[in-house]
Amino acid sequence: MEQVSTFEMLPDEMILHVCQYLRGAEILYSIFNLNSRLNSTITNFCQHVNLQYTTYKQFKLVALEIVPQISGLIRSFVFNARWENFMFNTQSSIFSHLKLSLLFPQLHTLILINFVGAQSNLFLDKITDFFQLVKLDIRNCQFDNSTDSLKKVLAANNNRLKSILFDDDSTEFVLTSTNDEEAVSYPNIEELTMSIKTDKTLGSLFILVPNITRLHVDVEESLSASKKTLENIPILVHLKYFRLRSFDTQWSLDEITRILSKMPFLQRLTLNLSTEDKHFTNGKKFNEVLPSSLIAIHLFIMYYLSTSGSETDTILSTWPSYIRVIRLLHESNRYGVIHTVPCDLSSMFIPAYEASSILTSSIYTRNVECLKICGKQFLLDIHLIVQHFHQIRTLTIGPSYRLRAIQVAPNLDCLKIDLGSLKMVLDDVSTCELLQKRVVQLKITNIQDVDSIPLDIIAQKFNNLRDLSLWVEKPTVFIDSLTLTVLSMWKDKNLRSFYIKGSLTDEAAKNVSEWLMNHSHLDDEDSFLVEYDTKWITVWYQ
């Protein structure tokens, strides 16, 4: 009799290979507790738990039944704000009965997603008494942008945190100047990534984190702050790695000099900036302001000079041989990009006019996962740029431009696009075929009129879509009918969740779950969760 093979007979190596094609929560849902040997095989997936991108049915089982069994092993955990009501208000949930620090005694890293406003501060109050929690990773969260709000984050977990990372979609803080006699610091913080409104308050930030070793700052505005802004600020004696990113304003070499003067022991420097200062593009002058301790430098400098000719022609010759740079030049010769080789950036803004200048297989594109193309763009420009970014997973471009570039972005799975651009994409047969295969998360922005969204075509074309987000910009436009239409059109498809920004009528908002069941195919027998908060409706099912 022929022997029948089963999944449990596979060697560990093959089982782990299969797991590479599944999300972490899907692995726990499918394999955990089948037997002790398989539990041992997937131990790593029990230590790093991410319940994102699951169906509601999978989430309920993993969150309420499996997580309590493995909570003592968990080293990193992802917490989405949209789960809070369900996890903390469900009577049978361990989250409603047990303090988080007791539930996760080994937790090292906590990842927060989609927290907004007061909800953010209230959840921070729950982050206390973790003995091993030292890292907070904050994504797409909108805290109050004040200094006091930032201080609350820095002081979380009884001042035990060492690393705090805000992503590009989170709060841009508007810090206030700090007087020396009123200075409050958080010497526990060693690593910080965040955005601030203006460089004028960099001094305030430096005071807050005196023992920082790695500091990544995005600055929205450069106000040409006077020397007095930094002259009385103590130096950052522990800082070894500094990254400054700023795109929409122009920086001078003097401004960079003032900042670097507070970092005498810096070892690694990354600058991704724009400038109109000819001294900034002069390698000899730039090299003179660098700390002597520097061992690695990564530059991506967009420059705009008032004159062309011999002055710009000699830019490359001014750079010392030990700082290898490449210049991408616009045909006018007045603006372009100077970047080092290598140039190690994980996210990048790049002007469309550099399309024809990017070097094939250029080394500075190898680690970029998030790409935004800015400036006036044409179809060919976008195609020429994206073909070099093979690792990008998220692509954002400006309004009303086609996305044939998707053909050369093999790892793309998340597309954020305005409605005008999307309509053009849907008219392009070859692009749509690629979208069907690759995009699982679609985020459509700049929606002014719900009737203008071609939902029927989207539902037909995006066959692998799992998560859909719609931003309706006008507060006077109600989204009741849009919510019901999306639910109806994806009734027999694999969509697991959708999110719509906009206003519900009072009738719908009063009891959104009951309203949804009264006006759709969903009923009490279905497994789904619906919430409406901060002008977002969330529908999560399957």
Secondary structure, DSSP 4 states (H G I P E B T S, - for coil): -PPPP-GGGS-HHHHHHHHTTS-HHHHHHHHTTS-HHHHHHTHHHHHEE--TT--HHHHHHIIIIIHHHHTTT-SEEEEEGGGHHHHHH-TT-GGGTS-HHHH-TT--EEEEES-BTHHHHHHHTT----SS--EEEEES-B---SHHHHHHHHTHHHHT--EEEE-TTS-EE-PPP--GGG----TT--EEEEEEEEGGGHHHHHHH-TT-SEEEEEEEE-----THHHHTSPP-TT--EEEEEEEEEE--HHHHHHHHTT-TT--EEEEEEEE--TTTT-HHHHHHTS-TT--EEEEEEEEE-S--SHHHHTTGGGS-TTS-EEEEE-TTSSEEEEEESS---SEEEEEGGGTTTSPTT-GGGTT--EEEEESS--HHHHHHHHTT-TT--EEEE-TT---GGGGG-TT--EEEEEHHHHHHHHT-HHHHHHHHHH-SEEEEEEE--GGG--HHHHHHH-TT--EEEEEE--TTSB-HHHHHHHHHHTTTS---EEEEESB--HHHHHTHHHHHHHHSS--TTS-EEEEEETTEEEEEE-
